[in-house]
């Protein structure tokens, strides 16, 4: 007898429909699986067989052939356990075929038939709404995540027998419901507040400009000057995630198996801070079957690289593509996958190996050759891609106890959100969302400079020996500063401030 069930597999961060076809025919007892199943899928034979028997259902003692169609796509993961088991029960006429065909199923089975959560349920739920089915049956632990997609009726189940009872109309399962408005009410206070940082007002201003325009930042200063403290507070001034951005970010965490069990939707911008010993595969993504790396986990958020020169050179150079294109492409012999990686890069480093160059409180013990070698660990092309380079001096001891508290994150965030709204209006209909993403074409159209301002900028570029990329980035920063002031045109004052944010370039003078 022939039976069929519907499910899906996740490749990269996208889900593709899979039809599980099962044929039970006369012959010696066997259980064969075809259609490019990987390790976990092949092992489902034992899990499915034990689960069916332990639930009290008869298991066919004939020749069983399972075809996973389309046969040219590799299938991996344990989410196909449930649809395979239900299709086998359909061949024994326990589940009607016309009912089974109306649902998408996904879930891992334990040997006693209990449904366990699995990775990648959100992309499957997003795809299920396009498949015109009556609903999506998933493990109860995965139901809130799947129910984020409101167009799909999600039915949570704890056990295989519960799924069977639902499909034969003996058990009623209520669709999972979640309140998206409640999820988005989470406060950004967990990131800390800029009020907590004493002094460093010029650095806070630079970070405000970076947040307003989506610009990358490099902070250079001695140990203890507050670089990490400032970086960790950047998400508190970024605009809230939109629902579409939240879905993108949650999909990546779901595929990576890092979605918190109590958070069906990530509503706060991610902050990723990998250690400097990370490999290029850990940062960019990789593996035999490519998985998202830290740059993708930071999508729509902040990637903080502390002690930037301590990262291996090949790791830093691998950042070029995601910084420039907002996407990571991982090529393997069998498959090439792309992961989204649009993030704000925030990096920090010491001015020299000992960290005390320019610090009035400590004497630097580094030789000039050591300082040059230390700074050369970061290539010129990578530095060019970092829009804002700002010095973070040590705060004097006398200021720590008496300095006036600065603006709160809430006040700064209000200005940042206002600037972002101006940019959304400006780029409506385009595939970019903030000033940092402008290409040279958009730059010419949206950032027209007067003859006087262009002459000033050309003189600066000539004196600092700026590359064309650095020259354009100064204009983008100037445009962001103008947006913060709600100014229509980029003025000399905006460009002058933007030049001050190229600290390493100014050292060439």
C-alpha positions in Angstrom: 0.0 0.0 0.0 1.2 3.5 -0.8 0.9 6.5 1.6 2.2 10.1 1.6 2.8 12.8 4.2 4.0 16.4 3.9 6.9 18.0 5.7 9.9 20.2 4.9 13.7 20.5 5.3 15.8 23.6 6.1 18.7 24.3 3.8 20.6 27.4 5.0 17.8 29.5 6.5 15.2 28.6 3.9 12.7 25.7 4.1 11.8 23.5 1.1 8.7 21.2 0.9 9.3 17.5 1.2 6.9 14.7 0.4 7.4 11.5 2.3 6.2 8.6 0.1 6.0 5.2 1.8 5.3 1.9 0.0 4.6 -1.3 1.9 4.8 -4.4 -0.3 5.1 -8.1 0.1 8.6 -9.5 0.8 11.1 -10.0 3.6 10.8 -7.5 6.5 13.0 -4.5 5.7 13.0 -0.7 6.1 14.8 1.1 3.2 15.1 4.9 2.9 16.0 6.7 -0.4 16.1 10.4 -1.4 19.5 11.5 -0.1 18.9 11.1 3.7 21.8 12.2 5.9 22.8 10.6 9.2 20.0 11.8 11.5 17.4 11.0 8.9 18.7 7.5 8.3 18.6 6.9 12.1 14.9 7.8 12.2 14.1 4.2 11.1 14.9 2.9 14.6 13.2 5.8 16.4 10.0 5.5 14.2 9.8 1.7 14.6 10.2 1.8 18.4 7.8 4.7 18.8 5.0 3.1 16.8 5.3 -0.2 18.6 5.6 1.4 22.1 2.4 3.4 21.3 0.5 0.1 20.7 0.1 0.5 17.0 0.9 -2.4 14.6 4.2 -2.0 12.6 4.2 -3.5 9.1 6.2 -6.8 8.9 6.8 -6.4 5.1 9.1 -4.6 2.8 8.9 -0.8 3.6 10.4 1.7 1.2 10.5 5.4 2.2 11.1 8.0 -0.6 11.9 11.6 0.4 11.0 13.7 -2.6 12.5 15.6 -4.3 15.3 13.0 -4.4 18.1 15.5 -5.4 18.0 17.5 -2.2 19.9 16.3 0.8 17.8 15.9 3.9 19.2 16.3 7.4 17.9 16.7 10.9 15.4 14.8 13.0 12.2 16.7 12.1 11.1 14.1 9.6 10.5 11.5 12.3 6.8 12.5 12.9 5.7 12.6 9.2 7.4 9.3 8.5 5.7 7.6 11.4 2.3 9.0 10.4 2.7 7.9 6.8 3.5 4.4 8.0 0.4 4.4 10.2 -1.5 5.6 7.1 -0.4 2.4 5.2 -1.9 0.3 8.0 -5.2 2.4 7.6 -5.0 3.8 11.1 -4.8 7.4 9.7 -6.9 8.4 6.6 -4.8 9.5 3.7 -7.2 12.4 2.8 -6.8 13.8 6.3 -3.0 13.4 6.5 -2.5 15.2 3.2 -4.0 18.4 4.6 -1.3 18.9 7.2 2.4 19.7 7.4 4.2 17.7 10.1 7.6 18.1 11.8 9.1 16.8 15.0 11.6 14.3 16.5 10.3 11.1 18.1 11.6 9.5 21.3 11.4 5.8 21.6 8.2 5.9 23.6 6.5 8.2 21.1 7.1 11.5 22.9 7.6 14.5 20.6 10.9 16.4 21.1 11.6 19.9 19.9 13.7 20.3 16.8 15.7 23.1 15.1 14.5 25.3 12.3 10.8 25.2 13.0 10.3 28.9 12.2 11.5 28.7 8.6 9.3 25.6 8.2 6.3 27.6 9.5 7.1 30.5 7.2 7.1 28.0 4.3 4.0 26.2 5.4 1.9 29.3 4.9 2.8 29.1 1.2 1.8 25.5 0.8 -2.0 26.0 1.2 -2.5 23.4 4.0 -4.9 23.2 6.8 -2.3 23.5 9.5 1.1 22.6 10.9 1.5 19.9 13.6 4.7 20.4 15.7 6.0 19.4 19.1 4.5 21.4 21.9 7.9 23.0 22.8 8.2 24.4 19.3 4.6 25.6 19.0 5.1 29.2 20.2 8.0 29.7 17.8 5.9 28.3 14.9 2.8 30.3 15.9 4.7 33.6 15.3 3.6 33.2 11.7 0.0 34.1 12.2 -1.2 33.0 8.8 -0.4 29.3 9.7 -2.7 27.3 12.1 -0.2 25.6 14.5 -1.3 22.5 16.4 1.0 21.6 19.4 1.3 17.9 20.3 3.2 16.1 23.1 3.0 12.5 21.9 2.6 10.5 18.7 -0.7 9.0 20.0 -2.0 12.6 20.4 -1.2 13.4 16.8 -2.9 10.2 15.6 -6.0 11.0 17.8 -6.2 14.5 16.3 -5.9 13.2 12.7 -8.6 10.6 13.2 -10.8 13.2 15.0 -10.8 11.5 18.4 -8.9 14.3 20.1 -9.3 18.1 19.7 -6.2 20.2 19.7 -6.6 24.0 20.0 -4.3 26.0 17.7 -1.4 27.7 19.5 -1.9 31.5 20.0 0.7 34.1 21.0 0.4 37.8 21.7 3.0 39.6 19.5 2.3 42.9 21.1 3.3 41.4 24.5 6.6 40.1 23.0 7.5 43.5 21.6 7.0 45.2 25.0 10.3 43.9 26.2 12.5 46.8 27.4 15.9 47.6 26.1 17.2 48.3 29.6 19.0 45.0 29.8 21.8 46.6 27.7 22.5 49.3 30.3 22.3 53.0 30.0 24.7 55.6 28.6 24.1 57.6 31.8 26.2 55.0 33.6 29.3 56.1 31.6 31.2 58.9 33.2 32.6 61.5 30.8 33.5 60.5 27.2 30.9 62.8 25.8 32.7 63.0 22.4 32.7 59.2 22.1 29.0 59.1 23.0 28.3 61.6 20.2 30.3 59.4 17.8 28.3 56.3 18.8 25.1 58.3 18.4 26.1 59.2 14.8 27.0 55.5 14.2 23.6 54.3 15.5 21.7 56.9 13.5 23.3 56.0 10.2 24.3 52.3 10.7 28.0 53.1 10.6 30.8 50.9 11.7 33.0 52.1 14.6 36.5 51.5 15.9 37.4 52.8 19.4 41.0 53.3 20.2 42.1 53.8 23.8 44.0 52.5 26.8 42.7 49.7 29.0 40.0 50.8 31.4 38.9 53.8 29.4 35.4 52.5 28.9 35.5 51.0 25.4 33.7 47.8 26.3 31.2 49.6 28.6 30.3 52.0 25.7 30.0 49.2 23.1 27.6 47.2 25.3 25.3 50.1 25.5 25.0 50.8 21.8 21.9 48.5 21.4 20.1 50.6 23.9 20.1 53.6 21.5 19.2 51.6 18.3 15.7 51.7 16.9 13.4 48.7 17.9 13.3 45.8 15.6 10.5 45.7 13.1 8.4 42.5 12.8 10.1 41.6 9.6 13.6 42.1 11.1 12.6 40.1 14.2 11.5 37.2 11.9 14.8 37.3 10.0 16.9 37.3 13.2 14.7 34.6 14.9 15.0 32.4 11.8 18.8 32.5 12.0 18.8 31.6 15.7 16.2 28.8 15.1 18.4 27.2 12.4 21.5 27.5 14.6 19.6 25.9 17.5 20.2 28.9 19.7 16.7 30.2 20.1 15.9 30.5 23.9 13.1 28.1 24.9 11.1 30.9 26.5 11.5 33.4 23.7 9.6 32.4 20.6 10.6 35.6 18.8 13.7 37.7 19.2 12.5 41.3 19.7 15.7 42.9 20.9 18.6 43.7 18.6 21.3 41.0 19.1 24.7 41.8 20.6 27.4 39.3 19.7 30.9 39.5 21.2 33.1 36.6 20.1 36.5 36.0 21.7 39.6 36.9 19.7 40.6 33.2 19.4 37.6 32.5 17.2 38.2 30.8 13.9 37.0 32.1 10.5 34.4 29.3 10.4 33.1 30.4 13.8 32.9 34.0 12.8 31.7 33.8 9.2 30.0 30.3 9.4 30.9 27.0 8.0 31.1 23.3 8.7 30.4 20.3 6.5 26.9 21.4 6.3 27.3 25.2 6.6 25.9 26.8 9.7 25.5 30.5 10.6 28.5 32.2 12.2 28.7 35.1 14.6 28.3 37.7 11.8 24.9 36.1 11.0 23.9 35.8 14.6 24.5 39.6 14.9 22.2 40.3 11.9 20.2 43.4 12.5 22.2 44.0 15.7 25.8 44.7 16.8 29.0 42.6 16.3 31.5 43.7 18.9 35.2 42.7 18.4 37.2 43.6 21.4 41.0 43.6 21.1 40.7 43.8 17.3 44.5 43.3 16.5 44.5 40.1 18.5 42.2 38.4 16.0 43.9 36.3 13.4 44.5 38.0 10.1 42.5 35.6 8.0 39.6 35.9 10.4 39.6 39.7 10.1 39.9 39.7 6.3 36.9 37.4 6.0 34.8 40.3 7.4 35.2 42.2 4.1 32.3 40.6 2.3 29.7 40.8 5.1 30.6 44.5 5.9 30.3 45.5 2.2 27.4 43.3 1.1 25.5 42.4 4.2 25.6 38.8 3.3 27.9 35.8 3.7 28.4 33.2 1.0 29.8 29.8 2.1 30.9 27.5 -0.8 31.4 23.8 -0.3 31.9 21.0 -2.9 28.3 19.8 -2.5 26.5 23.1 -1.8 26.8 26.9 -1.7 24.7 28.8 0.9 24.2 32.4 1.7 23.4 33.8 5.2 22.2 37.4 6.0 24.8 39.4 7.9 23.8 43.0 8.0 25.2 44.3 11.3 26.9 47.3 12.9 30.5 46.5 13.5 31.9 47.9 16.7 35.6 47.2 17.3 38.0 48.2 20.1 41.7 48.2 20.4 44.6 49.6 22.5 46.8 52.3 20.9 49.9 50.0 21.3 50.8 46.5 22.6 51.1 47.7 26.2 48.0 49.9 25.9 49.5 53.1 27.4 50.5 55.1 24.4 49.2 58.7 25.0 48.0 57.8 28.5 49.1 60.6 30.9 48.9 58.3 33.9 51.2 55.5 32.6 54.4 55.4 30.5 54.3 53.5 27.3 57.1 50.8 27.1 56.7 49.9 23.4 59.2 50.5 20.7 58.1 52.4 17.6 58.6 49.3 15.5 56.3 47.3 17.9 53.6 49.9 17.6 53.8 49.9 13.8 53.7 46.1 13.7 50.8 46.0 16.2 48.7 48.5 14.1 49.5 46.8 10.8 47.7 43.7 12.0 44.6 45.4 10.7 44.8 45.9 7.0 44.1 49.2 5.2 41.2 47.8 3.2 39.5 46.7 6.5 40.1 50.0 8.1 38.6 51.7 5.1 35.4 49.9 5.7 35.1 51.2 9.3 33.5 54.6 8.9 34.1 56.0 12.4 37.5 55.8 14.1 37.4 57.5 17.5 40.0 57.9 20.3 38.8 57.0 23.8 41.1 58.6 26.4 41.3 57.5 30.0 39.0 59.4 32.3 40.9 61.3 35.1 40.3 59.9 38.6 39.1 63.3 39.8 36.2 63.1 37.3 35.0 59.6 38.3 33.3 60.8 41.5 32.3 64.3 40.5 31.4 64.3 36.8 27.9 65.2 35.9 25.8 62.4 34.5 25.2 62.7 30.8 22.1 62.0 28.7 20.2 58.8 29.1 20.0 56.2 26.4 16.3 57.0 26.0 17.0 60.6 25.1 19.8 59.7 22.6 17.6 56.9 21.2 14.8 59.4 20.4 17.2 61.4 18.2 18.5 58.2 16.6 14.9 57.0 15.8 14.1 60.5 14.3 17.2 60.3 12.0 16.3 56.7 10.9 12.8 57.8 10.0 14.2 60.5 7.7 16.4 57.8 6.1 13.4 55.4 5.7 11.5 58.2 3.9 14.6 59.0 1.7 15.2 55.4 0.7 11.6 54.3 0.2 11.4 51.9 -2.6 15.1 51.0 -2.5 16.7 48.0 -1.0 18.7 50.1 1.6 17.6 51.3 4.9 20.3 53.6 6.3 23.0 56.0 5.1 25.8 53.5 5.6 24.3 51.2 3.0 24.4 53.8 0.2 26.3 53.0 -2.9 28.2 55.6 -5.0 25.1 56.0 -7.1 22.8 56.8 -4.2 25.6 59.0 -2.7 25.6 61.2 -5.8 21.8 61.5 -5.8 21.1 62.0 -2.0 24.3 63.8 -0.9 24.9 66.6 -3.3 27.6 69.0 -2.1 28.1 72.6 -2.9 31.2 73.6 -4.8 32.7 75.1 -1.7 32.0 72.0 0.4 33.4 69.7 -2.3 36.6 71.7 -2.6 37.0 71.5 1.2 36.6 67.8 1.2 38.9 67.3 -1.7 41.6 69.3 0.1 41.1 67.1 3.2 41.3 63.9 1.2 44.5 65.1 -0.5 46.1 66.0 2.8 45.1 62.8 4.6 45.7 60.6 1.5 42.3 59.1 1.7 41.1 56.3 -0.5 38.0 56.8 -2.6 36.1 54.5 -0.1 37.1 56.6 2.9 36.2 59.8 1.0 32.7 58.5 0.4 32.3 57.4 3.9 33.0 60.9 5.2 30.2 62.1 3.0 27.9 59.4 4.4 28.7 60.4 8.0 28.1 64.0 7.1 24.7 63.1 5.8 23.9 61.2 9.0 24.9 64.2 11.1 22.7 66.4 9.0 19.8 63.9 9.6 20.3 64.1 13.4 19.9 67.9 13.1 17.0 67.4 10.6 18.9 69.5 8.1 18.0 69.2 4.4 21.6 69.8 3.0 25.0 68.6 4.2 26.9 71.7 5.3 30.6 72.4 6.0 30.0 72.0 9.7 28.6 68.5 9.1 31.6 67.5 7.0 34.1 69.0 9.5 32.6 66.9 12.3 32.7 63.8 10.0 36.4 64.3 9.3 37.1 64.3 13.1 35.8 60.8 13.2 38.6 59.5 11.0 41.2 59.4 13.9 43.7 57.0 12.2 43.6 59.0 9.0 44.4 62.3 10.8 47.5 60.7 12.3 49.0 60.7 8.8 49.4 64.5 8.9 
